[in-house]
Amino acid sequence: MTDKHSGADRNMLGIFLKYPAAGQVKTRLAAAIGPEKAAECYRSLAELVLAGTASSERYRRILFITPEERILDFVRWMPDESFLPQRGTTLGERMVDAFEQLLLQGERAALIGTDAPDVSVDLAAAAFAALDENDLVLGPALDGGYYLIGMKRPHRFLFEDIAWSTPSVLAATLGKAKALGLSCKLMQALGDIDTVEDYAEWQGRMKSQNSELRIQESGGAE
């Protein structure tokens, strides 16, 4: 039996997820490598983030999906997950709605996307722990945005009049948090995959990691 005060009951992780259809995801990247490859990249990143944040003990997880009409495709792709539709016209509206849904089910909530493949269970758990002593937690992205945002109350003001997908997102959010008098913890900064340069760096890192793994496996077999 799960203790009612356990992390899995207190902490809710939401992940924003699009269906990886060509031409519908990674549009900036698609301009450089083509829509099919960009969709493959998005699918790979999403699967890495889902695998890297899988935890049944530290939090519960809900995938906020779009488009809603592809729910059966999502279920076939991620058969063991829980889904809710993204609701709202703007990204800010969709994020506020997601926080409201998550905080109906837990005491602390965090949202991530699928652009930062290095998000892990330990990082997500550290973000929830930071909310014990802070009103807000943010994971800065190297491009000036954020890959994670967490809170205990759905502060709508934080998501209003933000120029999304620009280098000013993090600074603008911190300014709004200061105006509200919210204490904020910044997590470690991570890179995300938005441009062809990001993609090339990530591909090189993945090849290097795979090569190291093959070397280790070869050495272990001798």
The 8 nearest C-alpha neighbors of each residue, nearest first, counted from 0:
[[1, 2, 3, 5, 4, 8, 7, 56],
 [2, 0, 3, 5, 8, 7, 4, 56],
 [1, 3, 5, 4, 0, 8, 6, 7],
 [4, 2, 5, 1, 8, 9, 6, 7],
 [3, 5, 2, 9, 8, 6, 7, 1],
 [6, 4, 2, 7, 8, 3, 9, 1],
 [7, 5, 57, 9, 8, 58, 10, 56],
 [58, 6, 8, 57, 56, 59, 5, 10],
 [7, 9, 6, 5, 10, 105, 3, 4],
 [10, 8, 105, 106, 6, 7, 107, 5],
 [9, 11, 58, 107, 6, 105, 7, 8],
 [10, 12, 108, 59, 58, 105, 60, 101],
 [13, 11, 60, 109, 108, 110, 59, 61],
 [12, 14, 110, 61, 62, 60, 109, 111],
 [13, 15, 62, 111, 112, 110, 63, 16],
 [16, 14, 63, 112, 62, 64, 111, 13],
 [15, 17, 64, 63, 14, 62, 65, 18],
 [18, 16, 65, 64, 19, 66, 15, 24],
 [17, 19, 20, 65, 16, 66, 73, 69],
 [20, 18, 38, 42, 17, 24, 41, 21],
 [21, 19, 23, 18, 38, 22, 24, 35],
 [22, 20, 34, 35, 38, 23, 19, 24],
 [21, 23, 34, 24, 20, 26, 38, 35],
 [24, 22, 20, 21, 26, 19, 25, 38],
 [25, 23, 26, 22, 38, 19, 21, 20],
 [26, 24, 28, 27, 37, 29, 41, 193],
 [25, 27, 29, 28, 24, 30, 22, 23],
 [28, 26, 29, 30, 25, 194, 193, 31],
 [27, 29, 194, 25, 30, 26, 31, 195],
 [28, 30, 33, 34, 26, 37, 32, 31],
 [29, 31, 28, 27, 33, 32, 26, 34],
 [30, 32, 29, 28, 33, 195, 27, 194],
 [33, 31, 29, 30, 36, 28, 37, 34],
 [32, 34, 29, 35, 36, 30, 31, 37],
 [33, 35, 29, 21, 37, 22, 36, 38],
 [36, 34, 21, 38, 37, 33, 39, 22],
 [37, 35, 39, 38, 34, 33, 40, 32],
 [36, 38, 34, 40, 29, 35, 39, 25],
 [37, 39, 41, 21, 19, 35, 40, 36],
 [40, 38, 36, 42, 37, 41, 43, 35],
 [41, 39, 37, 43, 38, 42, 36, 44],
 [40, 42, 38, 44, 39, 43, 45, 37],
 [41, 43, 39, 45, 40, 44, 19, 46],
 [44, 42, 40, 46, 41, 45, 47, 39],
 [45, 43, 47, 41, 46, 42, 116, 113],
 [46, 44, 113, 42, 48, 47, 43, 41],
 [45, 47, 49, 43, 44, 48, 50, 42],
 [48, 46, 44, 50, 45, 49, 51, 116],
 [47, 49, 51, 45, 116, 50, 46, 113],
 [50, 48, 46, 52, 47, 51, 45, 53],
 [51, 49, 47, 53, 48, 52, 46, 45],
 [50, 52, 119, 48, 49, 53, 47, 120],
 [53, 51, 120, 119, 49, 50, 48, 54],
 [52, 54, 50, 51, 49, 120, 55, 60],
 [55, 53, 56, 57, 52, 58, 120, 59],
 [54, 56, 57, 58, 59, 7, 53, 60],
 [55, 57, 7, 54, 58, 6, 5, 59],
 [58, 56, 6, 7, 54, 55, 124, 10],
 [7, 59, 57, 10, 6, 11, 56, 55],
 [58, 60, 11, 7, 12, 55, 10, 8],
 [59, 61, 12, 13, 11, 58, 62, 81],
 [62, 60, 13, 81, 82, 12, 63, 14],
 [61, 63, 82, 14, 13, 64, 15, 81],
 [64, 62, 15, 83, 84, 85, 14, 82],
 [63, 65, 16, 84, 85, 17, 62, 15],
 [66, 64, 67, 17, 85, 84, 18, 16],
 [65, 67, 68, 69, 64, 17, 18, 84],
 [66, 68, 65, 69, 84, 70, 64, 85],
 [67, 69, 70, 66, 65, 71, 72, 84],
 [70, 68, 72, 67, 71, 66, 73, 18],
 [69, 71, 73, 72, 68, 67, 74, 66],
 [72, 70, 74, 73, 69, 75, 68, 76],
 [73, 71, 75, 69, 70, 74, 76, 18],
 [72, 74, 76, 70, 71, 75, 77, 69],
 [75, 73, 78, 71, 77, 76, 72, 70],
 [76, 74, 72, 78, 73, 77, 71, 70],
 [75, 77, 73, 74, 78, 72, 71, 79],
 [78, 76, 74, 75, 79, 80, 73, 72],
 [79, 77, 74, 75, 80, 76, 73, 81],
 [80, 78, 77, 81, 74, 76, 75, 82],
 [79, 81, 78, 77, 82, 61, 62, 74],
 [82, 80, 61, 62, 79, 83, 60, 78],
 [83, 81, 62, 61, 63, 80, 64, 84],
 [82, 84, 63, 64, 62, 85, 61, 81],
 [85, 83, 64, 63, 67, 86, 65, 82],
 [84, 86, 63, 64, 93, 65, 83, 87],
 [87, 85, 93, 84, 96, 88, 92, 97],
 [88, 86, 93, 92, 89, 85, 90, 96],
 [87, 89, 92, 90, 93, 86, 91, 85],
 [90, 88, 92, 91, 87, 93, 94, 86],
 [89, 91, 93, 92, 94, 88, 87, 163],
 [90, 92, 158, 94, 89, 93, 95, 159],
 [93, 91, 87, 95, 89, 94, 90, 96],
 [94, 92, 87, 90, 86, 96, 91, 95],
 [93, 95, 97, 91, 96, 92, 90, 98],
 [96, 94, 98, 92, 97, 93, 155, 91],
 [95, 97, 99, 93, 94, 98, 92, 100],
 [98, 96, 94, 100, 99, 95, 101, 93],
 [99, 97, 101, 95, 100, 96, 153, 102],
 [98, 100, 96, 102, 97, 101, 153, 95],
 [99, 101, 97, 103, 98, 102, 96, 104],
 [102, 100, 98, 103, 104, 99, 11, 108],
 [103, 101, 105, 104, 99, 100, 106, 98],
 [102, 104, 100, 101, 105, 99, 106, 98],
 [103, 105, 102, 101, 100, 106, 11, 8],
 [106, 104, 9, 102, 10, 107, 11, 103],
 [105, 107, 9, 102, 151, 10, 108, 104],
 [108, 106, 151, 10, 105, 150, 9, 11],
 [107, 109, 11, 149, 150, 12, 10, 101],
 [110, 108, 149, 12, 148, 13, 150, 11],
 [109, 111, 13, 148, 147, 14, 12, 149],
 [112, 110, 147, 14, 146, 13, 15, 109],
 [111, 113, 15, 14, 114, 146, 16, 110],
 [112, 114, 45, 115, 48, 44, 116, 111],
 [113, 115, 191, 192, 112, 116, 44, 193],
 [114, 116, 191, 117, 113, 190, 118, 146],
 [117, 115, 48, 118, 44, 47, 114, 113],
 [118, 116, 115, 119, 189, 48, 51, 190],
 [119, 117, 116, 115, 122, 48, 51, 52],
 [120, 118, 51, 52, 122, 121, 117, 123],
 [119, 121, 52, 123, 122, 124, 51, 53],
 [122, 120, 124, 119, 123, 125, 52, 118],
 [121, 123, 125, 119, 124, 120, 126, 118],
 [124, 122, 126, 120, 125, 121, 119, 127],
 [123, 125, 121, 127, 126, 122, 120, 128],
 [126, 124, 128, 122, 123, 127, 121, 129],
 [125, 127, 123, 129, 124, 128, 122, 136],
 [128, 126, 124, 130, 129, 125, 123, 107],
 [127, 129, 125, 130, 126, 131, 124, 132],
 [130, 128, 126, 131, 127, 132, 133, 125],
 [129, 131, 133, 132, 127, 128, 134, 135],
 [132, 130, 129, 128, 133, 127, 134, 107],
 [131, 133, 130, 129, 134, 128, 182, 184],
 [134, 132, 130, 182, 135, 183, 131, 129],
 [135, 133, 182, 181, 150, 130, 183, 151],
 [134, 136, 183, 150, 133, 149, 182, 184],
 [135, 137, 184, 149, 183, 148, 185, 126],
 [138, 136, 148, 185, 147, 186, 139, 184],
 [137, 139, 147, 186, 145, 146, 185, 188],
 [140, 138, 145, 188, 137, 144, 146, 141],
 [141, 139, 145, 189, 144, 142, 188, 190],
 [140, 142, 190, 143, 189, 188, 139, 144],
 [141, 143, 140, 144, 166, 190, 191, 165],
 [144, 142, 166, 141, 140, 169, 167, 168],
 [143, 145, 169, 168, 140, 142, 166, 139],
 [144, 146, 139, 140, 138, 147, 169, 137],
 [145, 147, 138, 140, 111, 139, 112, 115],
 [148, 146, 138, 111, 137, 110, 145, 149],
 [147, 149, 137, 110, 109, 136, 138, 111],
 [148, 150, 109, 136, 108, 135, 110, 137],
 [149, 151, 135, 152, 108, 134, 107, 109],
 [150, 152, 107, 106, 108, 134, 153, 149],
 [153, 151, 150, 154, 102, 98, 107, 99],
 [154, 152, 98, 155, 99, 95, 151, 150],
 [153, 155, 156, 152, 157, 95, 158, 150],
 [154, 156, 157, 158, 153, 95, 159, 92],
 [157, 155, 159, 158, 154, 175, 179, 160],
 [158, 156, 155, 175, 159, 172, 154, 176],
 [159, 157, 91, 156, 155, 161, 160, 95],
 [158, 160, 156, 161, 157, 91, 155, 92],
 [161, 159, 162, 158, 91, 156, 157, 163],
 [160, 162, 159, 163, 158, 168, 171, 91],
 [163, 161, 165, 168, 160, 164, 167, 171],
 [162, 164, 165, 161, 168, 90, 167, 144],
 [165, 163, 162, 166, 144, 168, 167, 143],
 [164, 166, 167, 163, 168, 162, 144, 143],
 [167, 165, 143, 168, 142, 144, 164, 169],
 [166, 168, 165, 170, 169, 143, 171, 144],
 [169, 167, 144, 171, 170, 166, 165, 172],
 [170, 168, 144, 172, 171, 143, 167, 145],
 [171, 169, 173, 172, 167, 168, 174, 143],
 [170, 172, 174, 168, 169, 173, 167, 175],
 [173, 171, 175, 169, 174, 170, 157, 168],
 [174, 172, 176, 170, 175, 171, 169, 177],
 [175, 173, 171, 177, 172, 176, 170, 178],
 [174, 176, 178, 172, 177, 173, 157, 179],
 [177, 175, 173, 179, 181, 178, 174, 172],
 [176, 178, 180, 174, 179, 175, 181, 173],
 [179, 177, 175, 176, 180, 174, 181, 173],
 [178, 180, 176, 177, 181, 175, 156, 174],
 [181, 179, 177, 178, 176, 182, 175, 134],
 [182, 180, 176, 179, 134, 177, 183, 135],
 [181, 183, 134, 133, 135, 180, 184, 176],
 [182, 184, 135, 136, 133, 134, 181, 185],
 [185, 183, 136, 137, 135, 186, 133, 129],
 [186, 184, 137, 138, 136, 183, 187, 139],
 [187, 185, 138, 137, 188, 184, 139, 126],
 [186, 188, 138, 189, 185, 139, 122, 140],
 [187, 189, 139, 140, 138, 141, 186, 190],
 [190, 188, 140, 141, 187, 191, 139, 115],
 [191, 189, 141, 140, 115, 192, 188, 142],
 [190, 192, 115, 114, 193, 189, 140, 197],
 [191, 193, 197, 114, 198, 194, 115, 190],
 [194, 192, 28, 197, 191, 27, 25, 195],
 [193, 195, 28, 197, 196, 192, 27, 198],
 [194, 196, 198, 197, 28, 199, 31, 193],
 [197, 195, 199, 194, 198, 200, 193, 192],
 [198, 196, 192, 194, 200, 195, 199, 201],
 [197, 199, 195, 201, 196, 200, 192, 202],
 [200, 198, 202, 196, 201, 197, 195, 203],
 [201, 199, 203, 197, 198, 202, 204, 196],
 [200, 202, 204, 198, 203, 199, 197, 205],
 [203, 201, 205, 199, 204, 200, 198, 206],
 [204, 202, 200, 206, 201, 205, 199, 207],
 [203, 205, 201, 207, 202, 206, 208, 200],
 [204, 206, 202, 208, 207, 203, 209, 201],
 [207, 205, 209, 203, 204, 208, 210, 202],
 [206, 208, 204, 210, 205, 209, 203, 211],
 [209, 207, 205, 211, 210, 206, 204, 212],
 [210, 208, 212, 206, 211, 207, 205, 213],
 [209, 211, 207, 213, 212, 208, 206, 214],
 [212, 210, 214, 208, 209, 213, 215, 207],
 [211, 213, 209, 215, 210, 214, 216, 208],
 [214, 212, 216, 210, 215, 211, 217, 209],
 [213, 215, 217, 211, 212, 216, 218, 210],
 [216, 214, 212, 218, 213, 217, 219, 211],
 [215, 217, 219, 213, 218, 214, 212, 220],
 [218, 216, 214, 220, 219, 215, 213, 221],
 [217, 219, 215, 220, 216, 221, 214, 213],
 [220, 218, 216, 217, 221, 215, 214, 213],
 [221, 219, 217, 218, 216, 215, 214, 213],
 [220, 218, 219, 217, 216, 215, 214, 213]]
